[in-house]
Structures are given as structure tokens and as C-alpha cells.
């Protein structure tokens, strides 16, 4: 899975480095550096072409839109993953709690109903089949 | 590293303790695919196998019994094999490593911590300089689908004037403040520590000197007091007691 992203990461790093160098040339431009600037501009185009080629490998990757909000706010996108995992675990625990409580309730109800309606409950158990105790 | 692993292991113990240890592990084939036991009638379930016919007949008999009996509102129970919240879904989908990675330690808040090599002020909100990714999705730039190299005639448009850029345009050189602080800290560690270290060293030396000097002083004082006691016969015992008390205090 991670191998898919390696080439994209490499291309992006090259692109960023090229842009950084371009910025340095432009920030204090000298007439002699025009050739270098032209070369960097064309590197930028080829860099964009290379990044575009990586799109074919990653067509099945989907990114949640909320991650972009984190990046736009200057926040670490790993925080999104962290919060997602924490939320998932919390919900998982809540649901497990509910399921366990309902199972306990069911067993207690069956127990009590068996005392009051033994015949009906015997029929019920016959229909349901033998269920393992919770 | 070993401590970290041990910490993670400890955390996972707590984590799995929430769900109890009695949870049956998913089948090997299912875990390899990243999915749990398939839902009944799901995409991968396919046609019901021939073995299932006695079960269905049994079910039909039960249904008939249920319809004729007192439980006319009784519904079928959900399948036991269905994946629910009663299973630890993080372990089910083999996400323990990710959980430990992101929730085990504190994740740094700023974007520059995630992309430390990216130049420019990336911690500022994208709306400040109109560089947000959201705007790129909502209003995609109007351009052709392919990237063409810039030819000779087009490059004439990139002829620049000689000289430095005005300060307000030098965005590339501005780094996030945290990095600068770190750098400053490093500098202060290399430069500043010299003055604070020297006094601390000297203090230490002074203390050592004091310690070294103390027994000599004591001896000298004792000798002086002895001499005094010899010369003053009026108070022979007091001098010795004072000397002992003074030495004990120091």
C-alpha cells in the first residue's frame, strides 16, 4: 500500500525543491541567471507531468474532505486520523455496552418469564432453538 | 525503543481489556482480506449451499410453529455471524498499530511538524493567502488537461528585472516561528550556556574550595582556642565546650 505513495512522494519532494530553488533565483534576480530560471521553469512543467502520471496508480485512493480542512487551518492532518480512531473506539465501546446490556436484559427477562409462564416459555425456547447463555 | 514497545503493549492490554479476552479471533482467510465474517446475503455470500437446505427446512418448521403458537409478533433473530459493535473493530480490521501510532503518543498540532521540509509559512490558515485546498476543489482553476513545456517564445514572458524582491513578496523565505525558536534554542544552547555554565562551575569550585578549606579552618580555630584557654586560667572548661559546639555547628 505504502509503495504506491513512494513515487508520488518522491515526485512531490523534487517538485517542492525545484520551486524552492526557483524562489531563491527570483528573490535576488541577476541577468546571468535567466538561463537557470528558464531551466527551472521547464523542470516545473516536467515535474507536474510526472505528478500527473502518478494519478494512474492512485485512482482507487479516496481522501476524506475533512482532512483538507485540517490542512487549510494549518493543522497536522495526523490529528484527523487520531480523532477518527478515538471516535471509532468510543462508539465501538458504547455499542458494545448497549449490546451487552440488552443481552443481560434478555436473559433476565427469559428467566423471569419462565417462572411466570413456564409452558409458553418452553414453546418459545422450542421455536428459538437452544441459545447459548450470554 | 524497547520502552516504547513495552508502553504500546501495555496500552494494548488496557485497550483489549475493554473488550475482554474471550473474543474469538476472526478466521485467517477473513483477516487476510481485511474483512470479518461475511454478512448473510452479502456480496461475497453467493448462492446458498446445498448443506443449508436442512437448516432452512428446520427454520420453516419453526416459523410455522411460531405462527400457530402464541408468539405471532415474533421476529427472526439477527444472524450471529454478523459483524457488530460487540467485537473490537479496531483489532478486527488490524488497526492496532495505527491506533498505537496516533493515540499512543502526542501528535504535534502544527502542519509544519508534519511537513518539516516544506518552505514557507504553512501553519497559517489557507484563507489568508487564498491557498486553501478547499478553494481548489470548489473552484478548480480553468486550464488545459495536459502540461506542455514552455517554448522559446513563451519563455520571453519570464524575463525578470535584476535586483532583489520587495520584502512583502518574500514569502518563500519566511519559516514557521516554531522552527526559528528551535533554531534559537539551539543557538542559545551553544552560545548562551557559556555564561550560565561558568558561574555554576565556579560555584561548584567555590563549594569544593570551601569544603577543602573547612577542615584547615577548623584546625586553626581549634589551635587558637586551645592557646587562649592555656593563657586564660580563669575559664578552663568553657573554651573547650565552645570549641566543640562551634565545630559541631559548622
Interface residues (C-beta under 8 A of the other chain):
Chain A: X13 X16 X19 X20 X23 X24 X26 X27 X28 X29 X30 X31 X34 X37 X38 X41 X42 X45 X46 X48 X49 X52 X65 X68 X69 X71 X72 X73 X74 X75 X76 X77 X78 X79 X81 X82 X85 X86 X88 X89 X91 X92 X93 X94 X95 X96 X98 X99 X100 X120 X123 X124 X126 X127 X128 X129
Chain B: X15 X18 X19 X62 X65 X66 X69 X70 X71 X74 X77 X84 X85 X86 X88 X89 X90 X95 X98 X99 X102 X103 X107 X108 X109 X110 X111 X112 X113 X114 X117 X118 X119 X122 X123 X124 X125 X126 X127 X132 X133 X134 X137 X147 X148 X149 X150 X155 X158 X159 X160 X161 X162 X163 X164 X165 X170 X172 X173
